[in-house]
Amino acid sequence: MAKSGQVIRSRRQPIILPVILALVGVAGLAEMVRTALITPPLATAIVPTDVLQTLTALFGGSLRMYGSPVAEVHLSFLAIFWRVWAILAAPLTITTWGSSNRRADLSAGFLRLGQVSCLSFLWLLAAWWIPLAGGLQANMFLILTTPLFLGGLSALAINSIWPQSPKQPSAQAAASSRRPLVLLLAATVAWTGISFWLNERLYAGLWIPHGDSAMYEEHLWNIWHGKGFRSYLDQGLFLGEHIQVIHLLLLPLHLLWPSHLLLELAESIALASCTIPIYLIARRNSQSSTAAALLAAAWLFFYPMHYLDIAIDHKTLRPLCFGLPFLFFAIERAEQGAWKAATVCLILALSAKEDIALTTMLIGAVIALTAFPVRRISEQGRRRFRWGIATCAGSASYLLIVVLIVIPWFRDGAEVHYARYFGDLGSTPAELVRTSLSDPLHVASRFFEFRTLYYLCVFLIPCGALALRSPLRLMAGGLSFVMLSLMQLSSVAGASGFVAKEPPPVPFHHFHAPLLVIIFWAAASGLPEIGQAQSPLATTTFNNWNFLSLLKWIRQLPGTSTEPISLARGALLCAVLTGMMGSMSPCGLTFWSSQSSFGYQHLYVPGPRAAAIESVLQLIPDDARVASTDYVHTRLTHRERSYDYSDYLRAVNNYQPGVPPDTQYIVIDTSHPYSKIHNPSEVPELQQHPEDWELLPDQTGGLFIVLKRRL
């Protein structure tokens, strides 16, 4: 009888208040969409103008230019509201129609929708207040984070109306466990193919630079031809730049396919294959193959990862990416207590770049901390503690030795070049340490900026902030995050934080790569309900006790669920919707723009330059020593010598302008985005030493200039 009474009461559960809350929340979400699209700086940060016109039409509005480069968008609040309400409320009503407890399910769904969508009012308050009271930094923060908050809130709203997954019996769960993995593997293969196709199109279109991209293939070519581990971009071995040797593993394959595209394919495979360790870690923690596959799929749509594949400056190859799957597997093996395999993976990850040691150092510390309470009673706990301490101490020692001894030795005593990335904090390791000790407030002022807050948003929101559910693991990225926040790479001397008309270094370049491993490790560990984690590292006293109150608070955030599949689905939806506005891949709307310089038509369809380059390459013998401008340089690395032709003073020419004395040919691209020379009369060699250089007949319609040294 008691059970029957509960059913009757649940069917009579009031639905009016949840519906009102949902209406209010959707109204806030609709106004958020309207404000973002009608405010030019915000709309520009979301999508290009031609895509904005399509979006405006879908929401029942119009866009006019009036002869101005700034679009004027007209949108009605009611038109947006009813569309958003239909998108969210209709599926909720349909999915609960056949439920035996329809009224209660519908009420719970509207309540979740209202709780999540009402968060939009916080953004509306910030969007109203910041332009009135904030300066450049606050306004830049608002502009850059609007796509994140819009995509993230929309994703969580969609996730809130999704029917709650029933708990399957163990036999049924085991029978269906293969399907999510098969679908994940198919998505992984598809992503690999798309990624490689994009990189191949950039290569075919003559858009891949030599520095920090094609130079790595030149390393392999030069080793096979007895020239050492180097490119001729600079004098000396590459070990004077970074201890980055992981791409040497591709030497046997490079002998069979001596092409830059081999490395592009390897990088695409490396990035995509990270889904496997993510899946294994997430499945072990959640005991759900579906939740694990959803979270692993979120990696493929996670747009900060896309910029590791193709950066904003078209740099498509970073050997650092080869280390990410090994770093993931090092963590996965360590969680299983497979210490030898974890150590091998860790060493391979460190070979990808020395600054990965900042991350592995704290990974070791986290693993040691989780083992601490049980090390006296468990042999496995003692091994975990010893491995964690050894990893932490070994990583710290390795980093210090490399930065202070090894790299300077290959640079003839000069300091590491990337110490200059920190602006007025110092230009050498010693100066950086001195500033940190003598003026900590100055260092703190560089860290506690709106840009740092933006970095937090860009790492956490695209995966549904799921990483916050495992704060101990998230701390393993602390040193890397501090380093990123203190970097000052602006073209404006002395500038810090955001700089007008310049994108921040993160996530549009590669510096954040190791941190993404920590984000998804924490996210995978945050899948189970609090106190029910299945990972060996999550069952220790330290891990549960130290952050229990924080985890319970996070669990009770409005509209959130503790059910693993719901959490993972929310992360995937956040990755997809934020990626639509932030990614340059086909996942992003910018890719489909015909106006954007990052769109498909502009970047991925080879133009006249790409067609003309073949006739230029035929003019340069294989045994020639050639200097060339960027992009062309990528196609000339298999010559006897391949030098850089630019205004940058390099050691290979004794830091003097011009080309090295043994240069036999010069190739100048007159139409690439950074070209300063557009016709032969502007070539310094023809102006200053016409007796030494011969201008070869132009076969490219002025797209390229080719000079040959007179004998």
C-alpha positions as CSV (number, residue, x, y, z in Angstrom):
1,M,0.0,0.0,0.0
2,A,2.8,2.4,0.8
3,K,4.4,1.8,-2.6
4,S,1.0,2.4,-4.3
5,G,0.6,5.6,-2.4
6,Q,4.1,6.8,-3.5
7,V,3.1,6.1,-7.2
8,I,-0.1,8.1,-6.8
9,R,1.7,11.0,-5.2
10,S,4.4,10.9,-8.0
11,R,1.8,11.0,-10.7
12,R,0.2,14.0,-9.0
13,Q,3.5,15.7,-8.7
14,P,3.1,19.4,-9.5
15,I,4.4,20.4,-12.9
16,I,3.5,24.1,-13.1
17,L,6.5,25.3,-11.1
18,P,9.1,23.3,-13.0
19,V,7.6,24.5,-16.3
20,I,7.7,28.1,-15.1
21,L,11.3,27.7,-14.1
22,A,12.1,26.2,-17.5
23,L,10.3,29.1,-19.3
24,V,12.3,31.6,-17.3
25,G,15.6,29.8,-18.0
26,V,14.9,29.4,-21.7
27,A,14.0,33.1,-21.8
28,G,17.5,33.9,-20.4
29,L,19.1,31.5,-22.9
30,A,17.2,33.1,-25.8
31,E,18.3,36.6,-24.6
32,M,21.9,35.3,-24.3
33,V,21.7,34.1,-28.0
34,R,20.2,37.4,-29.1
35,T,22.8,39.5,-27.3
36,A,25.7,37.5,-28.6
37,L,24.5,37.8,-32.2
38,I,23.5,41.4,-32.3
39,T,26.7,42.7,-30.6
40,P,29.3,43.0,-33.3
41,P,32.4,42.1,-31.2
42,L,30.7,39.1,-29.7
43,A,29.2,37.9,-33.0
44,T,32.6,38.2,-34.8
45,A,34.2,35.9,-32.1
46,I,31.5,33.3,-32.7
47,V,31.3,32.9,-36.5
48,P,32.3,34.7,-39.8
49,T,29.9,37.2,-41.3
50,D,28.5,34.9,-44.0
51,V,27.8,32.1,-41.4
52,L,26.3,34.7,-39.1
53,Q,23.9,35.7,-41.8
54,T,22.7,32.1,-42.1
55,L,22.3,31.8,-38.3
56,T,20.4,35.0,-38.1
57,A,18.0,33.8,-40.8
58,L,17.5,30.5,-38.9
59,F,16.5,32.5,-35.8
60,G,14.0,34.6,-37.8
61,G,16.2,37.8,-38.1
62,S,18.1,39.7,-40.8
63,L,21.6,41.0,-41.4
64,R,22.6,44.1,-43.3
65,M,26.0,45.6,-44.0
66,Y,24.9,49.2,-45.1
67,G,28.3,49.6,-46.8
68,S,30.1,49.0,-43.5
69,P,32.5,46.1,-42.7
70,V,30.5,45.7,-39.4
71,A,27.3,43.7,-39.8
72,E,24.1,45.0,-38.3
73,V,21.9,42.1,-37.0
74,H,18.2,42.5,-36.3
75,L,16.7,39.8,-34.1
76,S,13.4,39.5,-32.2
77,F,13.6,38.1,-28.7
78,L,10.3,36.2,-29.2
79,A,11.4,34.7,-32.4
80,I,14.5,33.2,-30.7
81,F,12.6,32.3,-27.6
82,W,10.0,30.1,-29.3
83,R,12.6,28.4,-31.5
84,V,14.8,27.6,-28.4
85,W,11.7,26.5,-26.5
86,A,10.6,24.2,-29.3
87,I,14.1,22.7,-29.6
88,L,14.3,21.9,-25.9
89,A,10.7,21.3,-24.7
90,A,9.4,19.3,-27.7
91,P,12.0,16.4,-27.4
92,L,11.5,16.4,-23.6
93,T,7.7,16.0,-24.1
94,I,8.1,13.3,-26.7
95,T,10.6,11.2,-24.9
96,T,8.5,11.1,-21.7
97,W,5.2,10.4,-23.6
98,G,5.2,6.7,-23.2
99,S,6.6,6.6,-19.6
100,S,4.6,4.9,-16.9
101,N,5.5,7.8,-14.7
102,R,5.2,10.5,-17.3
103,R,4.2,13.4,-15.1
104,A,7.1,12.9,-12.7
105,D,9.6,12.4,-15.5
106,L,8.3,15.5,-17.3
107,S,8.4,17.5,-14.1
108,A,12.0,16.4,-13.4
109,G,13.1,17.2,-17.0
110,F,11.7,20.7,-16.9
111,L,13.3,21.2,-13.5
112,R,16.7,20.2,-14.8
113,L,16.2,22.4,-17.9
114,G,15.3,25.4,-15.8
115,Q,18.2,24.9,-13.4
116,V,20.8,24.8,-16.2
117,S,19.3,27.5,-18.5
118,C,18.9,29.9,-15.6
119,L,22.7,30.1,-15.4
120,S,22.4,32.2,-18.6
121,F,21.4,35.2,-16.4
122,L,24.9,35.2,-14.8
123,W,26.3,35.7,-18.3
124,L,23.7,38.4,-19.1
125,L,24.7,40.3,-16.0
126,A,28.4,40.1,-17.0
127,A,27.6,41.1,-20.6
128,W,25.7,44.2,-19.3
129,W,28.3,45.2,-16.6
130,I,31.7,44.6,-18.2
131,P,31.3,47.0,-21.2
132,L,30.2,49.7,-18.7
133,A,32.9,49.2,-16.0
134,G,35.5,46.9,-17.5
135,G,38.7,47.9,-19.4
136,L,40.4,46.2,-22.3
137,Q,41.2,43.0,-20.3
138,A,37.7,42.4,-19.1
139,N,36.1,43.2,-22.5
140,M,38.6,40.8,-24.2
141,F,37.7,38.1,-21.7
142,L,34.0,38.6,-22.4
143,I,34.5,38.5,-26.2
144,L,36.7,35.4,-26.1
145,T,34.6,33.4,-23.6
146,T,31.2,34.2,-25.2
147,P,31.4,31.2,-27.6
148,L,32.5,29.0,-24.7
149,F,29.6,29.9,-22.4
150,L,27.1,29.9,-25.2
151,G,28.1,26.5,-26.5
152,G,28.6,25.1,-23.0
153,L,25.2,26.2,-21.6
154,S,23.4,25.1,-24.8
155,A,25.1,21.7,-24.4
156,L,24.1,21.3,-20.8
157,A,20.5,22.4,-21.6
158,I,20.3,19.7,-24.3
159,N,21.8,17.2,-21.9
160,S,19.3,18.1,-19.2
161,I,16.3,17.0,-21.3
162,W,17.9,13.7,-22.2
163,P,16.1,10.7,-20.7
164,Q,18.0,9.4,-17.7
165,S,19.7,6.1,-18.6
166,P,18.3,3.1,-16.7
167,K,20.8,1.0,-14.9
168,Q,21.3,-2.2,-16.8
169,P,21.7,-5.6,-15.3
170,S,25.3,-6.8,-15.4
171,A,24.6,-9.5,-18.0
172,Q,22.9,-7.0,-20.3
173,A,25.7,-4.5,-19.8
174,A,28.3,-7.1,-20.7
175,A,26.4,-8.0,-23.8
176,S,26.3,-4.4,-25.1
177,S,29.8,-3.4,-23.9
178,R,31.4,-4.0,-27.3
179,R,29.1,-1.7,-29.3
180,P,30.3,1.6,-27.8
181,L,33.9,0.5,-28.3
182,V,33.3,-0.4,-31.9
183,L,31.6,3.0,-32.6
184,L,34.4,4.8,-30.8
185,L,37.0,3.0,-32.9
186,A,35.1,3.9,-36.1
187,A,35.0,7.5,-35.0
188,T,38.7,7.4,-34.2
189,V,39.5,6.1,-37.7
190,A,37.3,8.7,-39.3
191,W,38.9,11.5,-37.3
192,T,42.4,10.2,-38.4
193,G,41.3,10.2,-42.0
194,I,39.8,13.7,-41.9
195,S,42.9,15.1,-40.0
196,F,45.3,13.6,-42.5
197,W,43.2,14.9,-45.4
198,L,43.3,18.4,-44.0
199,N,47.0,18.3,-43.5
200,E,47.6,16.9,-47.0
201,R,45.4,19.6,-48.5
202,L,47.5,22.3,-46.7
203,Y,50.6,20.7,-48.0
204,A,49.3,20.5,-51.5
205,G,48.1,24.1,-51.3
206,L,51.6,25.4,-50.2
207,W,50.3,26.5,-46.8
208,I,52.6,24.6,-44.4
209,P,55.5,26.5,-43.1
210,H,59.0,25.1,-42.7
211,G,59.8,26.3,-39.2
212,D,58.2,24.1,-36.5
213,S,56.6,21.9,-39.1
214,A,58.5,20.7,-42.2
215,M,61.8,21.1,-40.4
216,Y,61.1,17.8,-38.5
217,E,60.9,15.8,-41.7
218,E,64.2,17.5,-42.7
219,H,65.8,16.0,-39.6
220,L,65.0,12.5,-40.8
221,W,66.2,13.2,-44.3
222,N,69.4,14.7,-43.1
223,I,70.1,11.8,-40.8
224,W,69.7,9.3,-43.7
225,H,72.1,11.4,-45.8
226,G,74.8,11.8,-43.2
227,K,74.2,15.4,-42.3
228,G,73.2,14.8,-38.6
229,F,70.1,15.5,-36.5
230,R,69.5,19.0,-37.8
231,S,67.8,21.3,-40.3
232,Y,69.5,24.2,-42.0
233,L,67.2,26.7,-40.5
234,D,69.8,27.2,-37.9
235,Q,73.4,26.2,-37.3
236,G,74.2,23.1,-35.2
237,L,72.2,20.1,-34.1
238,F,68.6,20.4,-33.2
239,L,69.4,19.3,-29.6
240,G,70.4,22.9,-29.0
241,E,66.7,23.8,-29.3
242,H,64.9,21.0,-27.6
243,I,65.6,17.5,-26.4
244,Q,62.9,16.3,-28.8
245,V,63.8,13.0,-30.4
246,I,60.6,11.0,-30.5
247,H,60.2,11.5,-34.3
248,L,63.3,9.5,-34.9
249,L,61.2,6.4,-34.2
250,L,59.8,7.0,-37.7
251,L,63.2,6.6,-39.4
252,P,62.5,3.1,-40.8
253,L,59.2,4.2,-42.2
254,H,60.7,7.3,-43.6
255,L,63.2,5.2,-45.6
256,L,60.2,3.6,-47.3
257,W,58.2,6.8,-47.7
258,P,60.5,9.9,-47.5
259,S,57.8,12.5,-47.3
260,H,56.6,15.2,-45.0
261,L,53.2,13.6,-45.3
262,L,54.5,10.5,-43.4
263,L,54.9,12.6,-40.3
264,E,51.5,14.3,-40.8
265,L,49.9,10.8,-40.9
266,A,51.8,9.7,-37.8
267,E,50.6,12.8,-35.9
268,S,47.0,12.3,-36.9
269,I,47.2,8.7,-35.7
270,A,48.9,9.8,-32.5
271,L,46.3,12.4,-31.6
272,A,43.4,10.1,-32.5
273,S,44.7,7.1,-30.7
274,C,44.5,9.0,-27.4
275,T,40.9,7.8,-27.3
276,I,42.0,4.3,-26.4
277,P,43.6,5.1,-23.0
278,I,40.9,7.6,-22.2
279,Y,38.3,4.9,-22.8
280,L,40.2,2.4,-20.6
281,I,40.6,4.8,-17.7
282,A,37.0,6.0,-18.0
283,R,35.6,2.5,-18.2
284,R,37.5,1.4,-15.2
285,N,36.2,4.3,-13.2
286,S,32.6,4.4,-14.4
287,Q,32.1,0.6,-15.0
288,S,30.2,1.7,-18.1
289,S,31.5,1.2,-21.6
290,T,28.9,3.7,-22.9
291,A,30.1,6.4,-20.6
292,A,33.7,5.6,-21.4
293,A,33.1,5.8,-25.2
294,L,31.2,9.1,-24.9
295,L,34.0,10.7,-23.0
296,A,36.7,9.3,-25.3
297,A,34.6,10.7,-28.3
298,A,34.6,14.1,-26.6
299,W,38.4,14.1,-27.1
300,L,37.9,14.0,-30.9
301,F,35.7,17.1,-30.8
302,F,37.7,18.9,-28.1
303,Y,38.8,22.0,-30.0
304,P,41.9,22.9,-27.9
305,M,43.2,19.5,-29.2
306,H,42.4,20.5,-32.8
307,Y,45.0,23.3,-32.6
308,L,47.7,20.7,-31.9
309,D,46.9,19.2,-35.3
310,I,46.7,22.5,-37.2
311,A,47.6,25.7,-35.4
312,I,46.3,29.1,-36.1
313,D,49.5,29.9,-38.1
314,H,49.1,26.7,-40.1
315,K,51.9,24.8,-38.3
316,T,50.8,21.3,-38.7
317,L,53.5,19.1,-37.2
318,R,54.7,19.1,-33.6
319,P,56.6,16.0,-32.4
320,L,55.2,16.9,-29.0
321,C,51.9,15.4,-30.1
322,F,53.6,12.0,-30.6
323,G,54.1,11.9,-26.9
324,L,50.5,12.4,-25.8
325,P,49.3,8.7,-26.3
326,F,52.4,7.5,-24.4
327,L,51.6,9.9,-21.6
328,F,48.0,8.7,-21.5
329,F,49.1,5.1,-21.4
330,A,51.7,5.8,-18.7
331,I,48.9,7.0,-16.5
332,E,46.6,4.1,-17.5
333,R,49.3,1.5,-16.8
334,A,50.2,3.2,-13.5
335,E,46.6,3.0,-12.4
336,Q,46.7,-0.7,-13.1
337,G,50.0,-1.2,-11.2
338,A,51.9,-2.2,-14.4
339,W,55.0,-0.2,-13.4
340,K,57.4,-1.4,-16.1
341,A,55.0,-0.6,-18.9
342,A,54.2,2.7,-17.2
343,T,57.9,3.6,-17.0
344,V,58.5,2.8,-20.7
345,C,55.6,4.9,-21.7
346,L,56.8,7.7,-19.5
347,I,60.3,7.7,-21.0
348,L,58.8,7.7,-24.5
349,A,56.6,10.7,-23.5
350,L,59.5,12.6,-22.2
351,S,61.4,12.1,-25.5
352,A,58.7,14.1,-27.2
353,K,59.9,17.3,-25.5
354,E,61.6,18.2,-22.2
355,D,58.8,20.4,-20.8
356,I,56.5,17.3,-20.5
357,A,58.6,16.8,-17.4
358,L,56.6,19.6,-15.7
359,T,53.5,17.4,-16.1
360,T,55.1,14.0,-15.3
361,M,56.6,15.5,-12.2
362,L,53.2,16.2,-10.7
363,I,51.6,13.0,-12.1
364,G,54.2,11.2,-10.0
365,A,53.4,13.4,-7.0
366,V,49.6,12.7,-7.3
367,I,50.1,9.0,-7.6
368,A,52.4,9.0,-4.5
369,L,49.9,11.0,-2.5
370,T,47.1,8.6,-3.3
371,A,49.2,5.7,-2.1
372,F,50.4,7.4,1.1
373,P,47.8,6.2,3.7
374,V,48.1,2.5,2.7
375,R,51.8,2.2,2.0
376,R,52.5,0.5,5.3
377,I,49.8,-2.2,4.9
378,S,49.8,-2.9,1.2
379,E,52.7,-4.1,-1.0
380,Q,50.9,-2.6,-4.1
381,G,50.5,0.7,-2.2
382,R,54.2,0.8,-1.4
383,R,55.1,0.1,-5.0
384,R,52.7,2.9,-6.1
385,F,54.3,5.3,-3.6
386,R,57.8,4.4,-4.7
387,W,57.0,4.7,-8.4
388,G,55.3,8.1,-7.8
389,I,58.2,9.5,-5.8
390,A,60.7,8.2,-8.4
391,T,58.7,9.7,-11.2
392,C,58.4,13.1,-9.5
393,A,62.1,13.3,-8.5
394,G,63.3,11.8,-11.8
395,S,61.2,14.3,-13.9
396,A,62.4,17.2,-11.9
397,S,66.1,16.1,-12.2
398,Y,65.7,15.5,-15.9
399,L,64.2,18.9,-16.6
400,L,66.9,20.7,-14.6
401,I,69.7,18.8,-16.3
402,V,68.3,19.4,-19.8
403,V,67.6,23.1,-19.3
404,L,70.7,24.0,-17.4
405,I,73.3,21.7,-18.9
406,V,72.4,19.6,-22.0
407,I,70.7,22.2,-24.2
408,P,73.2,25.0,-23.4
409,W,76.0,22.6,-24.2
410,F,74.6,22.1,-27.7
411,R,74.2,25.9,-28.0
412,D,77.8,26.7,-27.1
413,G,76.9,27.8,-23.7
414,A,73.9,30.0,-24.6
415,E,70.7,29.9,-22.5
416,V,67.7,28.0,-23.7
417,H,65.8,30.1,-26.2
418,Y,62.4,29.7,-24.6
419,A,63.4,31.4,-21.4
420,R,62.7,34.6,-23.4
421,Y,59.0,33.7,-23.6
422,F,58.2,35.3,-20.2
423,G,58.7,38.9,-21.1
424,D,59.7,41.2,-18.3
425,L,59.9,38.3,-15.8
426,G,63.4,37.5,-17.2
427,S,65.1,36.1,-20.3
428,T,67.2,33.4,-18.7
429,P,66.4,30.6,-16.1
430,A,68.5,32.5,-13.5
431,E,66.6,35.7,-14.1
432,L,63.2,33.9,-13.9
433,V,64.2,32.4,-10.5
434,R,65.6,35.7,-9.3
435,T,62.4,37.6,-10.2
436,S,60.2,34.9,-8.5
437,L,62.1,35.2,-5.3
438,S,62.8,38.9,-5.2
439,D,59.5,40.2,-6.6
440,P,56.8,37.6,-6.1
441,L,54.0,40.2,-6.2
442,H,55.1,41.1,-9.8
443,V,54.9,37.5,-10.8
444,A,51.5,37.1,-9.1
445,S,50.2,40.2,-11.0
446,R,51.1,38.5,-14.3
447,F,49.3,35.3,-13.2
448,F,46.1,36.8,-11.7
449,E,44.8,38.3,-14.9
450,F,41.7,37.9,-17.0
451,R,43.7,35.9,-19.5
452,T,44.4,33.2,-16.9
453,L,40.7,33.0,-16.1
454,Y,40.1,32.6,-19.9
455,Y,42.6,29.7,-20.0
456,L,40.7,28.0,-17.2
457,C,37.5,28.4,-19.2
458,V,39.0,27.2,-22.4
459,F,40.3,24.0,-20.8
460,L,37.3,23.2,-18.6
461,I,34.1,24.2,-20.4
462,P,34.6,22.3,-23.7
463,C,34.5,19.0,-21.6
464,G,31.6,20.1,-19.5
465,A,33.9,21.0,-16.5
466,L,33.9,17.3,-15.7
467,A,37.6,17.5,-14.7
468,L,36.5,19.5,-11.6
469,R,35.1,16.3,-10.2
470,S,38.6,15.0,-9.7
471,P,40.6,18.0,-8.3
472,L,43.5,16.0,-7.1
473,R,44.3,14.8,-10.6
474,L,43.6,18.2,-12.0
475,M,46.4,19.5,-9.8
476,A,48.9,17.5,-11.8
477,G,48.6,20.1,-14.5
478,G,49.4,22.9,-12.1
479,L,53.0,23.7,-13.1
480,S,52.1,23.6,-16.8
481,F,49.1,25.9,-16.3
482,V,51.2,28.4,-14.4
483,M,53.8,28.3,-17.1
484,L,51.2,29.0,-19.8
485,S,49.7,31.8,-17.8
486,L,53.0,33.6,-17.3
487,M,54.1,33.3,-21.0
488,Q,54.2,36.7,-22.8
489,L,54.5,36.2,-26.6
490,S,52.9,39.4,-27.7
491,S,54.5,41.5,-30.5
492,V,53.9,44.5,-28.2
493,A,56.9,45.0,-26.0
494,G,56.2,44.9,-22.3
495,A,52.5,43.8,-22.8
496,S,50.9,41.3,-20.5
497,G,47.5,39.6,-20.5
498,F,45.3,40.1,-23.6
499,V,46.6,42.3,-26.5
500,A,44.2,43.9,-28.9
501,K,43.9,42.3,-32.3
502,E,46.2,39.4,-31.2
503,P,44.9,36.0,-30.2
504,P,46.3,34.6,-26.9
505,P,48.9,31.8,-27.2
506,V,46.4,29.3,-25.8
507,P,44.7,27.3,-27.3
508,F,45.7,28.4,-30.8
509,H,49.2,27.0,-30.7
510,H,50.8,23.9,-29.2
511,F,52.0,24.9,-25.7
512,H,49.1,23.4,-23.8
513,A,49.5,19.9,-25.2
514,P,50.5,18.0,-22.0
515,L,47.8,19.8,-20.0
516,L,45.1,18.2,-22.1
517,V,46.2,14.8,-20.9
518,I,45.6,15.9,-17.3
519,I,42.2,17.4,-18.2
520,F,40.9,14.2,-19.6
521,W,42.6,12.0,-16.9
522,A,40.7,14.1,-14.3
523,A,37.5,14.0,-16.4
524,A,37.7,10.2,-16.7
525,S,38.3,9.9,-13.0
526,G,35.3,12.2,-12.3
527,L,32.8,9.9,-14.0
528,P,31.6,7.7,-11.1
529,E,29.3,9.0,-8.4
530,I,31.2,10.5,-5.5
531,G,32.6,7.8,-3.2
532,Q,31.9,5.0,-5.7
533,A,35.0,5.4,-7.9
534,Q,36.5,2.1,-9.2
535,S,40.1,3.2,-10.0
536,P,42.7,1.9,-7.6
537,L,44.0,5.4,-7.3
538,A,40.5,6.6,-6.3
539,T,39.9,4.2,-3.5
540,T,42.6,5.4,-1.1
541,T,41.9,7.3,2.0
542,F,43.8,10.4,1.0
543,N,41.9,10.9,-2.3
544,N,38.5,10.4,-0.8
545,W,39.0,12.4,2.4
546,N,40.9,15.3,1.2
547,F,38.4,16.6,-1.4
548,L,35.2,14.9,-0.3
549,S,33.5,18.1,0.7
550,L,34.5,19.9,-2.6
551,L,33.3,17.0,-4.7
552,K,29.9,16.9,-2.9
553,W,29.5,20.6,-3.6
554,I,30.4,20.2,-7.3
555,R,27.9,17.3,-7.5
556,Q,25.1,19.5,-6.4
557,L,25.6,22.2,-9.0
558,P,22.3,23.2,-10.7
559,G,21.1,20.7,-13.3
560,T,24.1,18.4,-13.0
561,S,23.9,14.6,-12.6
562,T,26.1,12.0,-11.0
563,E,25.1,9.3,-13.4
564,P,28.2,8.4,-15.5
565,I,26.5,8.2,-18.9
566,S,24.8,11.6,-18.3
567,L,28.1,13.2,-17.2
568,A,30.0,11.8,-20.2
569,R,27.2,12.7,-22.7
570,G,27.3,16.3,-21.3
571,A,31.1,16.4,-21.9
572,L,30.6,15.2,-25.4
573,L,27.8,17.7,-26.1
574,C,30.0,20.6,-24.7
575,A,32.9,19.5,-26.9
576,V,30.7,19.4,-30.0
577,L,28.9,22.8,-29.5
578,T,32.0,24.7,-28.3
579,G,33.9,23.2,-31.2
580,M,31.3,24.5,-33.6
581,M,32.3,28.0,-32.6
582,G,36.0,27.5,-31.8
583,S,37.4,24.9,-34.2
584,M,39.0,25.4,-37.6
585,S,38.3,21.8,-38.5
586,P,35.1,20.6,-40.3
587,C,33.6,20.4,-36.8
588,G,33.6,24.3,-36.7
589,L,31.4,26.6,-38.6
590,T,34.3,28.7,-39.7
591,F,35.6,25.9,-41.9
592,W,32.4,26.2,-44.0
593,S,32.7,30.0,-44.5
594,S,33.5,31.3,-47.9
595,Q,34.7,34.6,-46.5
596,S,37.0,33.5,-43.7
597,S,40.7,33.1,-44.3
598,F,40.5,29.8,-42.3
599,G,37.6,28.5,-44.5
600,Y,37.7,25.5,-46.8
601,Q,37.8,27.4,-50.0
602,H,40.7,29.5,-48.9
603,L,42.9,27.0,-47.2
604,Y,42.1,23.5,-48.5
605,V,41.6,24.1,-52.2
606,P,45.0,24.5,-53.9
607,G,45.3,27.8,-55.8
608,P,47.6,29.2,-58.5
609,R,50.6,29.2,-56.1
610,A,50.3,25.5,-55.6
611,A,50.0,24.9,-59.3
612,A,53.0,27.0,-60.2
613,I,55.4,25.6,-57.7
614,E,56.0,22.4,-59.6
615,S,57.7,24.3,-62.5
616,V,59.8,26.1,-59.9
617,L,61.0,22.9,-58.2
618,Q,62.2,21.6,-61.6
619,L,64.6,24.5,-61.8
620,I,66.4,23.5,-58.6
621,P,68.8,20.5,-58.9
622,D,68.8,17.9,-56.1
623,D,72.4,18.7,-55.2
624,A,71.8,22.5,-55.1
625,R,72.1,24.8,-52.1
626,V,69.0,26.9,-52.1
627,A,67.6,29.7,-49.9
628,S,63.8,30.2,-50.1
629,T,61.0,32.0,-48.4
630,D,58.7,30.2,-46.0
631,Y,56.1,27.7,-47.4
632,V,58.3,27.2,-50.5
633,H,61.0,26.1,-48.1
634,T,58.8,23.1,-47.1
635,R,59.2,21.7,-50.6
636,L,63.0,22.2,-50.8
637,T,64.3,20.3,-47.8
638,H,65.6,17.4,-49.8
639,R,68.2,19.5,-51.6
640,E,71.9,19.5,-50.6
641,R,71.2,22.5,-48.4
642,S,67.9,24.3,-47.7
643,Y,68.3,27.8,-46.1
644,D,65.7,30.3,-44.9
645,Y,65.3,33.5,-46.9
646,S,63.9,36.2,-44.7
647,D,64.8,39.2,-42.6
648,Y,65.5,37.0,-39.6
649,L,69.2,37.0,-38.8
650,R,70.4,33.4,-38.4
651,A,73.5,31.7,-37.1
652,V,73.9,29.8,-40.4
653,N,74.9,33.1,-42.0
654,N,76.8,34.5,-39.0
655,Y,73.8,36.7,-38.1
656,Q,74.3,38.8,-41.2
657,P,71.5,39.9,-43.7
658,G,71.3,38.0,-46.9
659,V,72.0,34.4,-47.7
660,P,74.9,32.1,-46.8
661,P,77.9,32.4,-49.2
662,D,77.5,28.9,-50.6
663,T,73.9,29.6,-51.7
664,Q,73.4,28.7,-55.4
665,Y,69.7,29.5,-55.9
666,I,67.1,31.8,-54.3
667,V,63.4,31.1,-54.6
668,I,61.0,33.9,-53.5
669,D,57.2,33.4,-53.1
670,T,55.7,36.8,-54.0
671,S,52.2,36.2,-53.0
672,H,52.1,34.4,-49.6
673,P,50.6,36.3,-46.7
674,Y,53.9,37.6,-45.3
675,S,55.6,38.3,-48.6
676,K,57.6,41.6,-48.6
677,I,59.0,41.1,-52.1
678,H,56.5,41.3,-55.0
679,N,58.7,41.9,-58.1
680,P,62.4,41.4,-59.1
681,S,63.2,45.1,-58.6
682,E,62.7,44.7,-54.8
683,V,65.1,41.8,-54.5
684,P,68.1,42.9,-52.4
685,E,70.6,40.6,-54.2
686,L,69.7,42.1,-57.6
687,Q,69.9,45.6,-56.2
688,Q,73.2,45.2,-54.4
689,H,75.1,42.5,-56.3
690,P,73.5,42.2,-59.8
691,E,76.8,40.8,-61.1
692,D,76.5,37.8,-58.9
693,W,72.9,36.7,-59.6
694,E,71.0,35.8,-62.7
695,L,67.2,36.2,-62.8
696,L,65.8,33.1,-64.4
697,P,62.9,33.4,-66.9
698,D,59.5,33.6,-65.1
699,Q,57.2,30.7,-65.8
700,T,54.7,31.4,-63.0
701,G,53.1,34.7,-64.0
702,G,55.0,36.6,-61.3
703,L,54.0,34.3,-58.4
704,F,57.7,33.2,-57.9
705,I,61.1,34.8,-58.4
706,V,64.0,32.4,-59.0
707,L,67.6,33.6,-58.9
708,K,70.7,31.6,-59.8
709,R,74.2,32.5,-58.8
710,R,76.5,33.3,-61.7
711,L,79.6,31.0,-62.0
